[in-house]
Amino acid sequence: MRSEHGLDQAEGLRRLLVGKQTRIVTVVAGKAGVGRTSTTINLAAALARSGKDVLVLDENHAPNNLLEQLTLSAPRDLLDVAQGRCAVQQAVLRAQGYTVLPAARAMSALNRLQAVEQHRLEQALTEASSGVDVMLVDASLLASPSAPSSSLATGVSLLVVVDATVSGITASYALIKRLALENAKLRFEIVVNKVAGSREAMTVFANMAGVARLHLAARLEYFGYIPLDEKLKRATQLGRSVVEAFPASSSAKAYAELAQHFLHLPVEQNEANGGIPFMMQSLMRQMRSGRAAHLVN
């Protein structure tokens, strides 16, 4: 792990230099059904219980998305803010110790927004995240090359949720390959979901990391695992995080460990120099270049 004294000192210095800047972590998956949204909800709850201010940006518009799982109603969202229909405070929702900003419609419309609307969107995200330690993004699936998602932006950390099935591993690796080759992503944190224990999780990770070393310039890092746990399923049915509903369960303890691991992740240089304005400007540049390439073809 990262226990060398010199690395610890360097990391501590960098955190002092970064200060209160919000860390942006995008939770992604190669296919639906592997637990991306559940991971976002429970990691947010675990980070909040550890004393961190957390904002969740919900990009996912698929059925059983984050809002549905938390039984939250969103009369206003980020698109309404971007279009000047309401203030960002009217779109932010309260969850279990953290806040949620619905952003699925705004992200889908991102490459169609006018310049003034894009500026409002950037300002809204900056305002909503003011004083926030972590912004977790429940990212939409990259269903097409032109699909907008914060996972494509520079200056965000990527947490890839993998399940221990052949299709899950294959889809996750395909996503990592695409982001590495097309978007120059160099580092991926891997969390293995729905496994019996750490040995199975490490086997899945080791196989993926080995293939990546041979074929990609990207670096895969082991973030942790979430065990199979009926209490997690029951908490989802209740519209709550397992951390809140069943804090003594094996999955709640696993999320508490992930939260502690998260707090010790190194801050990459592009994060230290970035923040939300940098993320949005990067994403808009990619959307414009993608649109230009589409027109040429």
N, C-alpha and C positions, 0 to 999 in steps of 0.2 A: 504494500500500500504506500501512501505518500507520507512516510513517517520520518524521513531524513531531516535532521535539524536545519540544514541549510534551506531546504525546500519550505519547511514550516516558517522560517524567518522571512523568506521572500514572499510567501503567500500572505503572511500577516502584514507586511509592508504594503503589498498591493491592495489589500482590503482597506487599509487606512487611506490610501490614495483615492480609491474608488468612493469611499465615504458611504452616503446613504443612497447612492444610485440604485435604482430598482434592477434586480437580476431578472432576466427574461428567460424562461424555460418553456420550450414548446414540446408538448407530449404528443408523439406521433406513433402510428402503427401502419403496417403494410396492408392490412385488410380489416374489415369490420369484425367485431365479435371477440377480439383478443383481450379487451379490458382497458382500452385507452381512457375512456371517460371515467370508469371506476377508479383507475389509478390517479387521474387528475383530482377527483373529488376527495379521495382518501389521503393523498399526499398533501393537498391543501389543508385538510383538517388537522393532519399530524403536524404540519409546520405551524399552523395557528396555535395548536396546543403547546408548542415549544416556545411561544412568545413572539412569533413573527407576524407582521402585517402582510396579508396575502390577498391579491386580487386575481381572480380567475377570468380569463378572456375566453368566452365560449364561441368558437368558430363553427362548431358542428351543427349542421341542420338536419342530420339523418334522424330517423325514428329512434326513440329511446336515448335521446341526447342528454346532455348534462342538466338542462332545465327540467326535462321530464323526470329524470331520475331523482331530482331534489324537490319535485312537485312545486316548482316556482313558476309564477305567471309573469310575463314580461310585456306589459302594455306599451312600453317604449324600449328602443334598443339603440345601438351605436349608429345605425343608418339614420334614424330619426335625428340624432344629434348632428351627424354630418350634414344633413339637409336643412338644419336650422329649425327643426320643429320642436325641440326641447333642449334643456341644459343637460349636461352629462350626469349631474346628480339625480335627475329624474329617471335615468336609464339604469343606474347601478342598483343591484338587488343585494339584500342581506341573506347570507347563508349561515352555516354553522361555524361562526367564528371568523369568517372571511367574507369578502364581497365578490359578486359575479357581475360581469358586464356582457350582456348578450351581443354577439358580433357576427353571427352567421350571415345575416342579410347584407351587412356592410362589406364583409369580405367577398361575398359573391358578386357584389356590385362594384368592387374596388376599381377595376379598370374602366368603368363607365362613369365614374364620378368626375365632376368638373373640378378645376383646380381649387376653387374656393371651398368645395366640399371636402376635398382631400386635406386641405389645410385645417378645416374644422375637425376632421377625424383625428389628425395627428395631435391637435391641441387637446381634444377630448381625452385621448389615451394618456397624454402627459399629465393632465389634470387629475384623472381618475387614479393614476398611479403615484401621485404626489405623496411622499411619506411612506410608500409601500416598500417592503423589503423584497418581495418576490411577486412577479406576475407569471402565473402558470397559464399556458394556453392549451386548451383542448382543441387540437388542430383538426381541421377537416381532412378527409382522405384526399390524396392527390390523384383524383380520378382521371385527369387529363393533363397534358403538358401545360395548358394555359390556366389551370386551376389556381386561383390565388390562395396563398396560405402563408402565415408567418414563419412556417418551417423553411421557407425558401430564403428568408431574409438573412442578412449578415448581422452579427452581434447578438445572436440568441443561442442558448445551449439547447441541444436536442436530446430528449429522453425517449428512447425507442422501446415500446412495450412489445414483447415477444411471447407467444405461447409455445408450449413444447410439443407442437404438432408439425408434421412435415410441411403442410401448407402454410402454417404460421411462420415457420423458420424461413421457408422459401420466399414468402411475400415480404418479410422483414428485410431479408438480404437484398431483394430487388429494390426496395425503397432506399436502403442505405447506398446501394450502387448508384441509383439515379441521383441522389442528393450529393454524393461525392463527385461524380463525373460531370454532372450538368450544373451544379451549384457550388462546387468547390468546398463542400463541407468536409472538415478534416477530423472531427471528433464526434463520437456518438456514445452516450451513456446507455447501457443496456439493462433493462429490468425484465426478468423472466417471470411470467405470470402463470398461475394455475399448475404448480408443480408440487410434488410430494415433499421436497426438501432441497437443501443447498446442493447436495451432490448432483441431483438431476439438473438443477439450474446451471451449475458450473459446466456440466457436460454440454448443454445447449450453447452456452456462451462460448466455450472453448472451440466448438466446431465452427461457429460463425466467425469468431475472431481469427481462426486459422485460415479460413477461406479469404477473409478480407486482407490479411497480411500478404497473401499470394497475389491477389488481383487488384487491390485498391491501395491508394496512398493514405486512406483514412485510418484512424485509430479507434478501435472499439474498447471501451472501458466497462468493467463489470460494476453495475450500480447496486444490484441486489435481486431479491426474488420475493414473490408473494405466494404463499402456500394455498393449496386447495382448502377451503374453509366454508362450511355451511353458514357460519355466522356472517360472513361477508355477503352471501346471497340473501340472507334474511334482512340484513341492514339495508340492502338495495331495495328490497320489497317495502321496507318501512320509509323509504325516501330519506335515509340518513347515512352518514358515513359510519363505517364499522368502528372507527376510532372513537366516535361519540357513543354509538349504540352498544357496542360490546368491547370495551377497552381492554378486557383481559383475554380476548381471543387471540389465536395465533396470527391471524392476518392483521389485527390492530397492532400487535407488537412488531410485526414485520414492517408496517408503515412507519411506526415510530423510529425504527432503525434506519429506514430509508430517509426520513427527515433529518436525522443526525448526520447521515452520510452526505446528504445534500448540503448541509451547512458547512461542510469541510471541502466541497468541491473547489478546485482552483478557479480563479477568475481569469478567463482568457483575455488576451490583449484587446481583441476587437470588442469584447464586452466592456472593458474598462474605458474605452474611448467612445462607446456607442450610446446605449440607452434607447428609449422609445423613438425619439426623432430620427436617430440613425437607422433604426430598424425599419421605420416606415419609408424613409427616403430610399433605402436599399430595395425594399419590396416594390415601390412604385417604379424605380428604374428597371427592375426585372420585368414588371408588367408591361412597361412601354416597349422594351426590347423584344419581348415575346410577341406583342401585337405587331411590331414592325416586321419581324420575321414572318409572321403569318401573312401579312399583306404582300411581302415579296414572293412568298411561295404561292 
